[in-house]
Amino acid sequence: MSGFLGFCNEKNMSLLTDFYELAMCASYFDNKKLELATFDLFIRNMPKNRSYFMFAGLEQVLLFLKNVRFTNEHLVYLKKQGFHSDFLDYLENFRFSGDVWALPEGSIAFQNEPLIRITAPIIEAQIIETFLLNTINLQTMITTKASRIVKVAKGKPVIEFGLRREHGIDAGMKVARCSFIAGCEGTSNVLAGKKYGIPVFGTMAHSFIMSYKQEIDAFRAFTRTFPERTTLLIDTYDEITGLANAILVAKELEKSGYKLGGVRLDSGDLVKTSKKVREKLDNNDLNYVNIFASGDLDEFRIADLLENSARIDCFGVGTKLGTSADRPYINVVYKLCEIMDEKGNFSPIMKLSEGKSTLPGRKQVHRFKDNRGYFDYDIIGLQEENLPGDPLLEKVMEKGELTYDLPSLTVIRKYAKEAFQKLPNKYKILKNAPEYPVRLSQTLENLTRNLTVNLRNKINLPN
């Protein structure tokens, strides 16, 4: 595949990094600092109107780690940026050789919980940081947004319609994938449909209607091409006149042995109009015709429409889903938590910055459930602790090789649905949801407290 999409394969993505990552790695190499280190990738805090995250992007991370290489073209470029030949020789033979633990894609997660844990030689662990952050931020952000939209739709199908407004080709592909994981029925993105096996949907644009002298001529032309699957856009000029034309075409289709699939509303007062449309369709024995709504929809507007008894059967959600308009980023970070000392032992390490302190040591997340099987609370503990809750992080890569089969998108979608069902409804409300309890184990709490004191004493800070 030529062009941008051809460029975006795992082997070509090694330079998709911030310059300072390579600069640090060059200094590590120059100073023979090659010891093993562990980094946690996590989300630092819950943004406004979010009470959970639906984790996504792991598959792309693992394929990147498995295949990342520095080509001769990369090395020539880096030489021009001032990197020394010894370091470039190291990059020429670069392979990721570390271990990776991660939540399964589709998992429900919360602030400060490791989503991915990397243990590798520090150069390897450092050089991959930017790719991991870029990948997990977008996909977890969009999957979370889509899950909120699907939830408020109350079982009515949601179609992802945002390709034309999403931030570039790669984002457009990933939005379709993530929306499907979160429960959307399909996408308008044909390439994503082909690549990921996602059902594709589409109706027609106003320009198609406007290209004909009469609206009904446009309707008849389209149904001649697709008599078995047509949704007519009825609000190009006036929705009531458009509906009358759609009813006429629906009756013509019936005589030919077909049924009109639906009518689409893309503007105006969707509550009032949908009720009128439903009444007229039913009065003409067209109760089988669905009402499809689109036009600047998101979870807040869909919730309002359904609370006001809008007669809508299916939603097409574009811009505000594909850009996560109310929350266009989440605070994903990647922080060092332990490093091997001169004796070959791992030493926990942490950051003390105000508002940005981190948790030390190699950690595991344990989830506890109530007697009905719903999520009750989580405890973040050290890896070696034997806590009774369900451990969430699984080993997915060892010494640079995958240790499990990547699940299909359908399997991920099913896992996400089941996980979301176990999250109590009080955490799914759109605004002012309570904070899900995430605690530290006593052992981790003690380690954090003692290490904080030691670090402050070391640099002469008051405790």
C-alpha positions in Angstrom: 0.0 0.0 0.0 1.5 3.3 -1.1 1.4 6.7 0.7 0.8 7.4 4.3 -0.9 4.1 5.1 1.9 2.2 3.5 4.4 4.1 5.7 2.5 3.3 8.9 3.7 -0.2 9.7 5.5 -1.2 12.8 8.9 -1.4 11.3 8.7 2.1 10.0 7.5 3.7 13.2 10.7 3.7 15.2 11.2 7.5 14.5 7.7 8.2 15.7 9.2 9.5 19.0 10.2 12.7 20.7 13.8 13.8 20.0 14.6 13.8 23.7 13.9 10.1 23.9 16.7 9.4 21.5 18.9 11.9 23.2 18.5 10.3 26.5 19.1 6.8 25.0 22.2 8.0 23.3 23.5 9.3 26.7 22.5 6.0 28.4 24.5 4.2 25.8 27.5 6.5 25.9 27.6 6.1 29.7 27.1 2.3 29.6 23.9 2.6 31.5 22.2 -0.5 30.2 20.5 -2.0 33.3 17.0 -3.3 33.4 14.2 -0.9 34.4 10.5 -1.0 34.9 8.1 1.6 33.6 4.3 1.9 34.3 1.9 3.4 31.8 -1.1 4.8 33.5 -3.7 7.6 33.5 -2.8 10.1 36.2 -6.3 11.5 37.0 -9.9 11.3 36.0 -10.9 14.2 33.8 -14.2 16.0 34.2 -17.3 13.9 33.5 -15.3 10.7 33.3 -15.6 8.1 36.1 -13.9 5.1 34.3 -11.8 4.3 31.3 -12.2 1.6 28.7 -8.7 0.5 27.8 -7.7 0.0 24.2 -4.7 0.1 21.9 -2.8 -2.9 23.3 -2.7 -4.8 20.0 -1.0 -1.9 18.2 1.5 -1.5 21.0 2.5 -5.2 21.0 2.9 -5.4 17.2 5.1 -2.3 17.4 7.3 -3.8 20.1 7.6 -7.1 18.3 8.5 -5.5 14.9 10.1 -2.2 15.6 13.4 -1.7 13.7 15.7 1.1 12.6 16.3 1.0 8.9 19.3 2.3 7.1 17.3 5.4 6.0 16.5 6.1 9.7 20.1 5.8 10.6 21.3 8.1 7.9 18.8 10.7 9.1 19.8 10.3 12.7 23.5 10.8 11.8 22.6 14.1 10.3 21.0 15.0 13.6 24.3 14.6 15.4 24.1 11.1 16.9 27.4 9.2 17.1 28.3 6.2 15.1 28.5 3.8 18.1 25.0 4.6 19.1 23.8 4.3 15.5 25.4 0.8 15.4 23.4 -0.1 18.4 20.2 1.1 16.8 21.0 -0.8 13.6 20.6 -4.1 15.6 17.8 -2.8 17.9 15.2 -5.3 19.0 12.8 -5.0 21.9 13.8 -7.8 24.4 11.7 -6.9 27.4 8.7 -8.3 29.3 5.3 -6.7 29.1 2.3 -7.0 31.4 -1.0 -5.4 30.5 -4.7 -5.3 31.0 -6.7 -7.0 28.3 -8.1 -4.7 25.7 -11.6 -3.7 26.7 -10.9 -3.7 30.4 -12.4 -1.1 32.7 -9.7 0.9 34.4 -9.3 3.9 36.8 -6.7 6.5 37.7 -3.2 5.6 38.7 -3.7 1.9 37.8 -1.0 0.5 35.5 -2.5 -0.3 32.1 0.8 -1.5 30.7 4.0 -2.4 32.6 7.3 -2.7 30.8 10.5 -4.3 32.1 13.4 -4.0 29.7 17.0 -2.6 29.4 16.4 1.1 30.1 17.3 2.2 26.6 14.6 -0.1 25.1 12.1 0.9 27.7 12.8 4.6 27.2 12.8 4.7 23.4 9.3 3.2 23.1 7.6 5.8 25.4 6.2 8.2 22.9 4.6 5.5 20.7 2.9 3.9 23.7 1.6 7.2 25.0 0.4 8.3 21.5 -1.3 5.0 20.9 -3.0 4.4 24.3 -4.2 8.0 24.7 -6.2 8.1 21.5 -7.6 4.6 21.6 -8.6 4.6 25.3 -10.0 8.1 25.0 -12.2 7.2 22.0 -13.3 3.8 23.4 -14.3 5.4 26.6 -16.3 8.1 24.8 -18.0 5.6 22.5 -19.0 3.4 25.5 -20.7 6.4 27.1 -22.7 7.1 23.9 -23.7 3.4 23.5 -24.8 3.3 27.1 -27.2 6.3 26.9 -28.6 5.0 23.6 -30.3 2.2 25.6 -29.9 -0.6 23.1 -30.6 1.5 20.0 -27.9 1.0 17.4 -25.1 3.6 17.2 -23.1 4.0 14.0 -19.7 5.8 14.0 -19.9 8.5 11.3 -17.0 10.8 12.1 -14.3 10.0 9.5 -14.4 13.3 7.7 -13.9 15.2 11.0 -11.3 13.0 12.6 -7.7 14.0 13.0 -6.1 12.4 10.0 -6.0 8.9 8.4 -4.6 6.9 11.3 -7.1 8.5 13.8 -9.9 7.8 11.4 -9.0 4.1 11.3 -8.5 3.8 15.1 -11.7 5.6 15.9 -13.7 3.1 13.9 -11.9 0.2 15.6 -12.4 1.6 19.1 -16.0 2.6 18.6 -16.7 -1.0 17.5 -15.0 -2.4 20.7 -17.2 -0.1 22.8 -20.4 -1.4 21.2 -21.1 0.7 18.1 -22.8 -1.4 15.5 -20.5 -0.2 12.7 -18.8 2.6 10.9 -19.1 4.7 7.8 -15.3 4.2 7.2 -15.1 1.7 4.3 -11.3 1.1 4.7 -11.8 0.3 8.4 -14.6 -2.0 7.5 -12.2 -3.9 5.2 -9.2 -3.9 7.5 -11.0 -4.7 10.8 -14.1 -6.6 9.6 -16.4 -4.0 11.0 -19.9 -3.6 9.4 -20.2 -0.5 7.2 -23.2 1.8 6.9 -24.2 4.8 5.0 -27.2 6.7 3.7 -26.9 9.6 1.3 -25.8 13.3 1.4 -27.9 16.4 0.8 -25.9 17.0 -2.4 -27.4 13.8 -3.9 -30.9 15.2 -3.3 -29.9 18.6 -4.6 -28.4 17.3 -7.8 -32.0 16.3 -9.0 -34.6 18.8 -10.0 -37.2 17.1 -7.7 -36.5 15.5 -4.4 -38.7 12.5 -5.2 -36.6 11.9 -8.4 -33.5 11.6 -6.2 -35.4 9.2 -3.9 -36.5 7.0 -6.8 -33.0 7.0 -8.4 -31.4 5.8 -5.2 -33.9 3.1 -4.5 -33.5 1.8 -8.1 -29.8 1.3 -7.3 -30.4 -0.1 -3.8 -34.0 -1.3 -3.5 -33.2 -3.7 -0.7 -31.4 -1.3 1.6 -32.3 2.3 1.4 -32.5 5.0 4.0 -33.8 8.3 2.6 -32.6 11.7 3.9 -35.8 13.7 4.2 -34.7 17.1 5.5 -32.8 18.7 2.6 -35.6 21.2 2.0 -38.5 20.4 4.5 -38.8 17.3 6.5 -42.5 17.0 6.2 -42.5 17.3 2.4 -39.5 15.0 2.4 -41.4 12.5 4.5 -44.4 12.6 2.1 -42.1 11.8 -0.8 -40.4 9.0 1.2 -43.9 7.5 2.0 -44.7 7.5 -1.7 -41.5 5.8 -2.6 -42.0 3.3 0.2 -45.3 2.3 -1.3 -43.7 2.0 -4.7 -41.1 -0.3 -3.2 -43.7 -2.5 -1.6 -45.3 -3.1 -5.0 -41.9 -4.3 -6.2 -41.5 -6.7 -3.3 -39.1 -4.5 -1.2 -39.3 -2.5 1.9 -37.8 1.0 2.7 -35.2 0.6 5.4 -35.5 4.0 7.0 -35.7 7.8 6.9 -32.9 10.0 8.2 -33.2 13.3 10.1 -30.1 15.5 10.2 -31.3 18.8 11.6 -33.9 20.7 13.5 -35.9 19.7 16.5 -35.3 16.0 16.5 -37.8 15.3 19.3 -40.7 17.1 17.7 -39.9 16.0 14.2 -39.3 12.4 15.0 -42.7 12.1 16.7 -44.4 13.6 13.7 -42.5 11.3 11.3 -43.3 8.2 13.4 -47.0 9.1 13.5 -47.2 9.6 9.7 -45.2 6.4 8.9 -47.4 4.4 11.2 -50.6 5.9 9.8 -49.5 4.7 6.4 -48.8 1.2 7.6 -45.0 1.8 7.5 -44.2 0.8 11.1 -41.3 -1.2 9.8 -39.5 1.9 8.5 -36.8 3.1 11.0 -36.0 6.7 11.9 -32.3 7.4 11.8 -31.0 10.5 13.4 -27.6 12.3 12.9 -26.2 15.8 13.2 -23.9 16.9 16.1 -25.0 14.1 18.4 -23.1 13.0 21.5 -24.0 11.2 24.7 -25.5 14.3 26.3 -27.8 15.1 23.3 -28.8 11.5 22.9 -29.7 11.2 26.6 -31.8 14.4 26.2 -33.6 13.1 23.1 -34.6 9.9 24.7 -35.6 11.5 28.0 -38.0 13.6 25.9 -39.4 10.5 24.2 -37.9 11.2 20.7 -39.0 8.4 18.3 -35.6 7.6 17.0 -34.5 4.0 16.2 -30.8 4.5 15.4 -28.1 7.1 15.9 -25.3 8.2 13.6 -22.6 9.9 15.7 -19.7 11.6 14.0 -17.6 14.7 15.0 -18.2 14.6 18.8 -17.4 10.9 19.0 -14.4 10.9 16.6 -12.7 13.8 18.3 -14.0 13.1 21.9 -15.1 16.7 21.7 -15.8 17.3 25.4 -12.6 15.6 26.5 -10.1 15.5 23.6 -7.2 14.0 25.6 -6.6 12.0 28.7 -3.6 12.3 31.0 -1.7 9.1 30.0 1.8 9.0 31.5 4.7 6.6 31.4 6.9 6.6 34.5 10.0 4.8 35.9 9.1 2.8 39.0 12.2 0.6 39.6 15.7 0.1 38.3 18.3 -2.6 38.7 21.2 -1.7 41.0 24.9 -2.6 40.8 24.2 -5.9 42.6 21.5 -7.0 40.2 18.6 -6.2 42.5 15.7 -4.1 41.5 15.3 -0.9 43.6 11.9 0.9 43.7 12.0 4.5 42.6 9.5 7.3 42.6 8.9 10.9 41.5 8.1 13.5 44.2 6.9 16.5 42.1 3.9 18.2 43.6 0.8 16.9 41.9 2.8 14.5 39.9 4.2 12.0 42.4 4.3 8.4 41.3 4.0 5.0 43.0 7.2 3.0 43.3 7.9 -0.7 42.6 6.6 -3.3 40.2 2.8 -3.4 40.8 -0.3 -5.4 40.2 -3.9 -4.3 40.3 -6.4 -6.4 42.2 -10.2 -6.1 41.6 -12.7 -6.9 44.3 -16.4 -7.7 43.5 -19.5 -7.6 45.6 -21.7 -10.6 46.1 -23.6 -9.9 42.8 -20.3 -10.0 40.8 -20.2 -6.2 40.3 -16.9 -4.3 40.6 -16.7 -3.0 44.2 -13.1 -1.6 44.6 -9.6 -2.0 43.4 -6.3 -2.3 45.3 -2.9 -1.4 43.7 -0.3 -3.6 45.4 3.2 -4.8 44.7 3.6 -7.6 42.2 4.7 -10.1 44.9 1.8 -9.5 47.2 -0.8 -12.3 47.4 -4.0 -10.3 47.6 -7.4 -12.0 47.4 -8.9 -9.9 44.5 -8.7 -10.8 40.8 -5.3 -9.7 39.4 -5.8 -7.6 36.3 -2.4 -7.3 34.6 -1.5 -10.3 32.5 1.9 -11.2 31.0 1.6 -10.6 27.3 5.2 -10.5 26.1 8.4 -12.2 27.4 11.9 -11.4 26.1 10.4 -9.5 23.2 8.1 -12.3 22.1 4.3 -12.5 22.4 3.2 -15.0 25.0 -0.4 -15.1 24.0 -2.5 -15.0 20.9 -3.9 -11.6 20.0 -7.7 -11.8 20.3 -9.9 -10.9 17.4 -11.8 -7.6 17.4 -15.0 -9.6 18.0 -13.5 -11.2 21.1 -12.3 -7.9 22.4 -15.7 -6.3 21.8 -17.4 -9.2 23.8 -14.9 -8.8 26.6 -15.5 -5.1 26.8 -19.2 -5.6 26.9 -19.0 -8.1 29.7 -16.6 -5.9 31.7 -18.8 -2.8 31.3 -21.8 -4.8 32.5 -20.0 -5.5 35.8 -19.4 -1.8 36.4 -22.2 -0.5 38.7 -24.5 2.0 37.0 -23.7 4.8 39.4 -20.3 5.1 37.7 -21.8 5.3 34.3 -23.9 8.5 34.7 -22.8 11.3 32.5 -22.1 14.0 35.0 -20.9 14.1 38.6 -20.6 10.3 39.0 -19.0 9.2 42.2 -15.3 8.2 42.3 -14.6 4.5 42.0 -12.6 3.4 45.1 -8.9 2.7 44.2 -6.8 2.0 47.2 -3.1 1.2 47.9 -2.2 -2.0 49.7 -0.6 -1.5 53.1 2.7 -2.8 51.8 2.7 -0.3 48.9 1.6 2.5 51.1 4.4 1.8 53.5 7.0 1.6 50.7 5.7 4.9 49.3 5.9 6.6 52.6 9.4 5.3 53.5 10.8 6.0 50.1 9.4 9.5 50.2 11.1 10.2 53.5 14.4 8.7 52.3 14.4 10.7 49.1 13.6 13.9 50.9 16.4 13.3 53.4 18.8 12.5 50.5 18.2 15.8 48.9 17.7 17.7 52.2 14.0 18.5 51.8 11.8 18.9 54.9 9.6 16.0 55.6 
